[in-house]
Amino acid sequence: FSSRTLWIFGYSARLLKTNHFRTAASNTSFPAVWMLLAQYSGRTPGLCVGKKNRFFTMPETVDDKANLELYSPHPDVRGMTLLNREAFKRTVVVPVVKVKKEIVNALLKSLKHTVLQRPGLKRVVEDPEDEDSRLVILDPHKIPEFSLGQSEQEVLKQLNVPPEVSKYNLELTYENFKSEEILRAVLPEGQEVTSGFSRVGHIAHLNLRDHQLPYRHLIGQVIIDKNPGITCVVNKTNIIDSTYRNFQMEVLAGESNLVTKVKENNIAYELDFSKVYWNPRLSTEHGRIVELLKPGDVLFDVFAGIGPFAIPAAKKKCHVFANDLNPESYNWLLHNCKLNKVDNKIKAFNMDGRDFLLGPVREELSSKLQLLKEEQKTSFHIVMNLPALAIEFLDVFRHLLAGEPCSSAGLPTVHCYGFSKHNDPARDIQERAEASLGTSLDGRCSTYLVRNVAPNKEMLCISFQIPVDVLYKRPCPDEAKPACKRLCTSKDFSEEKLKS
């Protein structure tokens, strides 16, 4: 869940059935060990909080046994691969207190820590024997052996309610269980359950592991059922190693419409999720970079995608040059520029990133930096968000421009992204950037941890102002040589020509 906490429950265990319950349901049971569990903490036993998109398999403990039937579908669903919602039904016995309907609200307020607090389950049901009364369902974990504690008895006494606890057959259905509970009941016992996903408009994007693949269609349907607005579930079937940063995917459940709409930082985008790269986990990073910009600044977005840096920068009245090699990304970039009415503020290109830097970026910097005066406040920013490869492009800045800068204050600031599996990822990213630039960045750069991509793999952003000795090729020392002078000042100069 891109913005919500993932709840994962421990193992469920069936405990002893008691013979004195009068019920026609064959699968009705009531745990005889709740009294034993009462000595443990008041939290719901077996419930732990994990960070989103991290999944844990917890060892079975005494606390875990208290989940039992109230939190577990019928055990016969184990191994199901084709979703059968009817099979999840079961009946459990829970404690109830009979009260007159006019004092129900007062009782709920007074016993709020004892009443059943289970989303999707009614706390108050009709009394089949008395239309003027209601049955208030109590939490079986708080009322072991149907025995009220002293404090509960005192509350009932004050409300003139007989302190008697009755047994009620509560029917649980598929609708009453959470997605994690359903999947934990279906998958082989002891295997981790994935219910986290990235949401892209109406699409839920999963990264299932091998042991979950036999259940992938059931998992997809459960996610649709339990998450309003999700109408399509896909699973990534290969890593992002293509030239265009997209990946193959399989539709697990729902419609096969992969053209979707998303909203990030109050800006709307449209895209074909199967053909372009979009990661909702980068919204904070997009906002962080745009926050650094001021109206009138110039942004060069080397790997622009569909525009999550470029479009908000243009809305901030920056001058934007946006490029992407993927023709689909380029077309959706143009579409989203029009959608957000900034198409006249962004110059878009469909080029290789290196060609974009050597062409439009160099041309713009050559013309603008020569005219830039010390007192002018315009800043130039170059964003390079291709973390798998971007650092390898930094060598382009070596002697990209000719001559001398009119003002060192106008030197462009680069924001370059990279992955690292190093024990010191910040140092690793800096050293790799220094190797590409051919100079030290000590004291001249900052690194920012963007997110954890995988175990022992971090995504970082290194920001630095390009050193003048890196960016500029000094004029030829022998001004008497016209050919050399023309070479240094020529608009079409390149590092290869200088070497020759």
C-alpha positions in Angstrom: 0.0 0.0 0.0 1.8 3.2 -1.3 0.7 5.2 1.8 -0.7 2.9 4.4 0.7 0.6 7.0 0.7 -3.1 6.3 -0.7 -5.4 9.0 0.5 -8.9 9.1 -1.1 -11.6 11.3 0.7 -14.5 12.9 -0.3 -18.1 12.4 -3.8 -19.2 13.2 -4.4 -22.3 15.2 -7.5 -24.3 15.9 -8.0 -25.0 19.6 -10.2 -27.3 21.6 -13.9 -27.5 20.9 -16.1 -27.6 24.0 -19.0 -30.1 24.1 -21.5 -28.0 26.0 -22.2 -25.5 23.2 -25.6 -25.9 21.7 -25.3 -25.1 18.0 -26.2 -26.7 14.8 -23.0 -25.4 13.0 -20.4 -28.2 12.8 -17.5 -25.8 12.6 -18.5 -23.7 15.6 -15.8 -23.5 18.3 -14.7 -21.4 21.3 -11.1 -21.4 22.6 -10.7 -22.8 26.1 -7.4 -21.1 26.6 -8.5 -17.4 26.6 -8.2 -17.3 30.4 -4.5 -18.2 30.0 -4.0 -15.5 27.4 -5.6 -12.8 29.6 -2.3 -12.5 31.4 -0.6 -11.2 28.3 -0.7 -7.6 27.0 -4.0 -6.0 26.2 -3.2 -5.6 22.5 -4.7 -7.9 20.0 -2.4 -11.0 20.3 -0.4 -12.0 17.2 -0.8 -8.6 15.6 2.4 -6.7 14.6 3.1 -3.6 12.6 5.6 -3.7 9.8 6.9 -1.1 7.4 5.0 -1.0 4.2 6.2 -3.3 1.5 8.2 -5.4 4.0 6.7 -8.8 4.7 7.4 -11.0 7.7 6.8 -14.6 8.6 6.5 -14.8 12.4 7.1 -17.8 14.5 4.1 -19.2 16.3 3.7 -18.1 19.9 1.1 -18.4 22.6 -0.1 -15.0 21.7 -0.7 -16.0 18.1 -3.2 -18.6 19.1 -5.7 -16.0 20.1 -6.3 -15.0 16.5 -8.2 -18.2 16.1 -11.5 -18.4 14.2 -12.4 -14.7 14.7 -9.5 -13.7 12.5 -9.2 -16.8 10.2 -11.4 -18.1 7.4 -12.5 -21.7 7.3 -9.4 -23.9 7.2 -10.7 -25.8 4.2 -9.6 -22.9 1.9 -6.0 -23.8 2.3 -4.4 -24.4 -1.1 -7.3 -22.7 -3.1 -6.1 -21.3 -6.4 -9.5 -20.3 -7.9 -11.3 -17.9 -5.6 -14.5 -19.3 -4.1 -15.9 -16.7 -1.7 -18.5 -19.1 -0.3 -15.9 -21.4 1.1 -14.7 -18.7 3.5 -17.8 -18.9 5.6 -17.6 -20.1 9.2 -19.6 -19.6 12.4 -17.9 -18.8 15.7 -19.3 -18.4 19.2 -18.9 -14.9 20.8 -20.0 -13.4 24.1 -22.9 -11.0 24.1 -24.8 -8.9 26.6 -28.5 -8.3 26.3 -29.6 -4.7 26.8 -32.6 -2.5 26.2 -32.2 -0.7 22.9 -32.5 2.8 24.4 -29.3 2.3 26.4 -27.2 0.7 23.7 -25.2 3.9 23.0 -24.5 4.5 26.7 -23.2 0.9 27.1 -21.0 1.1 24.0 -19.4 4.2 25.3 -18.9 2.8 28.8 -17.5 -0.6 27.5 -15.7 0.7 24.5 -12.5 -1.2 25.4 -14.5 -4.5 25.9 -16.9 -4.3 22.9 -15.8 -6.1 19.8 -13.8 -3.7 17.6 -13.6 -5.6 14.3 -14.0 -3.6 11.0 -16.8 -4.9 9.0 -18.6 -6.7 11.9 -21.6 -5.3 13.6 -21.2 -4.6 17.3 -24.9 -4.6 17.9 -27.4 -7.1 16.6 -31.1 -7.7 17.0 -32.3 -10.0 19.8 -34.4 -12.7 18.1 -36.4 -13.2 21.3 -37.2 -9.5 22.1 -37.7 -6.7 19.7 -37.2 -4.1 22.4 -33.7 -5.4 23.2 -30.4 -5.7 21.4 -27.4 -7.9 21.8 -24.0 -6.2 22.2 -21.1 -8.3 21.0 -18.1 -8.3 23.3 -14.5 -9.1 22.3 -13.9 -12.7 23.2 -10.2 -11.9 23.9 -11.4 -9.6 26.7 -14.1 -11.9 28.1 -12.4 -15.3 28.6 -14.7 -18.1 29.5 -17.7 -15.8 29.1 -16.8 -14.3 32.5 -17.1 -10.5 33.0 -14.4 -8.7 35.0 -15.2 -6.6 38.0 -15.0 -3.3 36.1 -17.4 -4.6 33.4 -19.8 -5.8 36.0 -19.8 -2.4 37.7 -20.6 -0.7 34.4 -23.6 -3.0 33.8 -24.8 -2.5 37.4 -24.8 1.3 36.9 -26.8 1.0 33.8 -29.3 -1.5 35.4 -28.2 -4.2 33.0 -28.1 -7.8 34.2 -24.4 -8.9 34.3 -25.1 -12.0 32.3 -23.1 -13.1 29.3 -24.7 -15.2 26.6 -23.3 -17.1 23.7 -24.1 -15.9 20.2 -23.4 -17.7 16.9 -21.6 -15.1 14.7 -21.4 -15.9 11.0 -18.2 -14.7 9.3 -18.1 -14.5 5.5 -15.5 -13.5 2.9 -16.4 -9.9 3.3 -15.5 -9.9 7.0 -11.8 -10.9 6.5 -9.0 -8.7 5.5 -6.9 -9.4 2.4 -3.9 -10.5 4.5 -6.1 -13.0 6.5 -7.5 -14.4 3.4 -4.2 -14.9 1.7 -2.6 -16.3 4.8 -5.4 -18.9 5.0 -5.0 -19.8 1.4 -1.2 -20.0 0.9 0.8 -22.9 2.4 1.3 -22.5 6.1 4.5 -20.7 7.0 5.0 -19.0 3.6 5.0 -15.2 3.6 2.0 -13.3 2.3 2.2 -10.4 0.0 -0.7 -8.0 0.1 1.3 -4.8 -0.5 1.3 -3.2 -3.9 2.0 0.0 -5.8 -1.1 1.8 -6.9 -1.1 3.6 -10.3 -4.5 5.0 -10.8 -6.9 2.0 -11.2 -4.0 -0.4 -11.4 -2.4 -2.4 -8.6 1.2 -3.4 -9.4 2.6 -6.5 -7.6 6.0 -8.1 -7.5 5.1 -11.7 -6.6 7.7 -14.3 -5.5 8.0 -17.7 -7.0 6.0 -19.5 -4.3 3.1 -17.1 -4.8 2.8 -17.6 -8.5 0.4 -20.6 -8.4 -2.0 -18.3 -6.4 -1.5 -15.2 -8.5 -5.0 -14.9 -10.0 -6.6 -15.5 -6.6 -4.3 -12.9 -5.1 -5.2 -10.4 -7.8 -9.0 -10.9 -7.3 -8.7 -10.5 -3.6 -6.9 -7.2 -4.0 -9.6 -6.0 -6.3 -12.3 -7.1 -3.9 -10.7 -5.4 -0.9 -9.5 -2.1 -2.4 -12.2 0.1 -3.9 -11.1 1.8 -7.1 -8.7 -1.0 -8.1 -10.0 -2.6 -11.3 -6.8 -4.2 -12.7 -4.0 -6.1 -11.0 -0.7 -6.8 -12.8 2.4 -8.7 -11.8 5.9 -7.7 -13.1 7.4 -10.7 -15.0 10.9 -9.3 -15.7 13.3 -6.8 -14.3 13.6 -3.3 -15.7 16.6 -3.9 -18.0 15.2 -2.6 -21.3 16.5 0.5 -23.1 13.2 2.2 -22.4 12.9 1.4 -18.7 9.6 -0.5 -19.0 8.9 -4.2 -18.1 6.8 -7.1 -19.1 3.7 -7.7 -17.0 0.9 -10.1 -16.7 -2.7 -9.0 -15.9 -3.8 -11.2 -12.9 -7.3 -10.0 -12.5 -9.8 -7.4 -13.7 -9.8 -5.4 -16.9 -6.8 -5.3 -19.2 -6.9 -1.5 -19.5 -3.4 -0.3 -18.7 -3.9 3.3 -19.7 -4.5 5.1 -16.5 -4.6 8.5 -14.7 -2.6 9.4 -11.7 -2.2 12.5 -9.5 1.1 13.5 -7.9 1.8 16.7 -5.9 -1.5 18.1 -7.2 -0.6 17.6 -10.8 -2.5 15.1 -13.1 -0.7 12.7 -15.5 -1.9 10.1 -17.9 0.1 7.2 -19.1 0.2 3.7 -20.5 1.7 1.7 -17.6 2.8 -1.1 -19.8 4.9 1.2 -22.0 6.4 3.9 -19.8 8.1 4.1 -16.4 6.2 5.4 -13.5 6.9 4.9 -9.8 4.5 6.4 -7.2 7.2 6.0 -4.5 9.2 8.8 -6.1 6.6 11.6 -5.5 8.4 13.0 -2.5 11.7 13.1 -4.4 10.0 14.9 -7.4 8.6 17.5 -5.0 12.0 17.9 -3.2 13.9 18.8 -6.4 11.1 21.1 -7.7 11.2 22.9 -4.4 14.8 23.8 -5.0 13.9 25.7 -8.2 12.9 29.4 -8.4 10.8 31.1 -11.1 13.1 31.9 -14.0 15.5 29.1 -13.4 16.4 26.7 -16.2 15.9 22.9 -15.8 17.4 20.3 -18.1 15.6 17.0 -17.5 17.8 14.4 -19.2 15.6 11.3 -18.6 12.3 13.0 -18.2 9.8 10.1 -18.6 6.3 11.5 -18.7 7.3 14.7 -16.9 7.1 14.4 -13.1 10.1 16.9 -12.8 9.5 18.9 -15.9 5.8 19.7 -15.6 5.7 21.0 -12.0 8.9 23.0 -12.8 7.2 24.6 -15.8 4.2 25.4 -13.6 6.6 27.1 -11.3 7.6 29.4 -14.3 10.9 27.8 -14.9 12.4 27.3 -18.4 12.4 23.6 -19.0 14.2 21.4 -21.5 12.9 17.8 -21.2 14.2 14.7 -23.0 13.5 11.0 -23.1 14.7 8.3 -25.4 11.5 6.2 -25.2 9.2 7.3 -28.0 6.2 6.3 -25.8 7.4 8.4 -22.9 8.1 11.3 -25.2 4.5 11.1 -26.6 3.0 10.9 -23.1 5.3 13.8 -22.1 3.8 15.9 -24.9 0.3 14.8 -23.9 0.8 15.7 -20.3 2.3 19.0 -21.1 -0.9 19.9 -23.0 -3.0 18.3 -20.2 -1.4 20.7 -17.7 -1.3 23.7 -20.1 2.5 24.0 -20.0 3.2 22.8 -23.6 4.4 26.3 -24.5 6.9 26.4 -21.5 8.6 23.1 -22.2 10.9 22.2 -25.0 10.7 18.4 -25.4 13.2 16.1 -27.1 13.3 12.4 -28.1 17.0 11.8 -28.0 19.6 9.6 -26.3 20.6 11.3 -23.0 24.2 11.7 -24.1 23.2 13.4 -27.4 20.8 15.6 -25.5 23.6 16.8 -23.2 26.1 17.3 -26.1 23.4 19.1 -28.2 20.6 21.2 -26.8 22.0 21.4 -23.3 25.5 22.5 -24.4 24.0 25.0 -26.9 21.7 26.5 -24.3 24.5 26.7 -21.6 26.9 28.2 -24.1 24.6 31.0 -25.0 23.1 31.7 -21.6 26.2 31.5 -19.4 28.1 33.9 -21.6 25.4 36.5 -21.0 24.9 35.8 -17.3 26.2 38.5 -15.0 27.3 38.1 -11.4 24.2 39.9 -10.0 21.7 37.8 -11.9 19.9 35.1 -9.9 19.1 32.6 -12.6 20.2 29.0 -11.7 20.7 26.1 -14.0 19.7 22.6 -12.8 20.4 19.3 -14.6 18.3 16.3 -13.4 19.6 12.8 -14.3 17.1 10.3 -13.0 18.2 7.0 -14.5 19.7 5.4 -11.4 21.0 2.3 -13.1 23.2 4.3 -15.6 23.1 8.0 -15.0 26.5 8.2 -13.2 28.1 6.8 -16.4 26.9 9.9 -18.3 28.7 12.4 -16.1 31.8 12.2 -18.2 29.9 14.3 -20.8 30.5 17.4 -18.6 34.3 17.2 -19.1 35.1 20.3 -21.1 31.5 20.5 -22.4 32.0 24.3 -22.8 34.8 26.4 -24.3 36.3 29.6 -22.9 35.9 31.0 -19.5 32.7 31.5 -17.4 31.5 35.0 -17.0 30.3 34.1 -13.5 31.0 31.1 -11.3 27.7 31.6 -9.6 25.9 30.4 -12.8 27.6 27.0 -13.0 24.9 24.3 -13.4 23.9 22.1 -10.5 23.6 18.5 -11.3 21.2 16.1 -9.5 22.3 12.6 -10.5 20.6 9.4 -9.2 22.2 6.1 -8.6 21.8 2.7 -7.0 24.3 1.4 -4.4 24.8 -1.9 -2.6 27.8 -0.6 -0.8 28.2 -0.6 3.0 28.7 3.2 2.7 26.3 4.1 -0.2 27.0 7.8 0.0 30.7 7.4 -0.3 30.2 4.8 -3.1 28.0 7.2 -5.1 30.5 10.1 -4.7 33.5 8.0 -5.7 31.8 6.8 -8.8 30.7 10.3 -9.7 34.3 11.6 -9.2 35.6 8.8 -11.4 33.3 9.9 -14.3 34.0 13.6 -13.8 37.8 13.2 -13.3 37.9 15.4 -10.2 37.3 15.3 -6.5 33.9 16.4 -5.1 35.0 16.5 -1.4 33.3 19.5 0.2 31.5 20.3 -3.1 28.6 17.8 -3.1 25.7 16.5 -1.1 24.1 13.0 -1.1 20.5 12.3 -0.3 19.0 8.9 0.4 15.9 8.6 -1.7 14.6 5.2 -0.8 15.5 1.6 -0.1 14.9 -0.4 -3.3 15.7 -3.9 -2.0 17.6 -5.5 0.8 21.0 -3.9 0.8 20.2 -1.8 -2.2 19.7 2.0 -1.9 18.7 4.7 -4.3 20.5 8.0 -3.8 20.8 11.4 -5.3 24.1 13.2 -5.5 23.9 17.0 -6.1 26.9 19.2 -7.0 27.7 22.3 -8.9 29.9 21.3 -11.9 33.5 22.5 -11.1 34.6 25.1 -13.5 37.8 23.2 -14.4 35.6 20.2 -15.4 33.0 22.1 -17.4 35.2 24.5 -19.3 38.0 23.9 -21.8 40.4 26.8 -21.3 41.3 28.9 -24.4 44.3 27.8 -26.3 47.5 29.4 -24.8 48.9 30.3 -28.2 46.4 32.9 -29.4 48.6 33.4 -32.5 47.3 30.1 -33.9 44.1 31.0 -35.7 43.2 27.4 -36.3 43.4 26.6 -32.6 41.4 29.7 -31.6 38.7 28.8 -34.1 38.5 25.3 -32.7 38.1 26.4 -29.1 35.4 28.9 -29.9 33.5 26.9 -32.5 29.9 26.0 -31.7 30.4 22.5 -33.0 33.5 21.8 -30.9 33.7 18.4 -29.2 36.1 16.6 -26.9 37.1 14.3 -29.7 38.2 17.3 -31.8 40.2 18.7 -28.9 42.0 15.4 -28.5 42.9 15.4 -32.1 
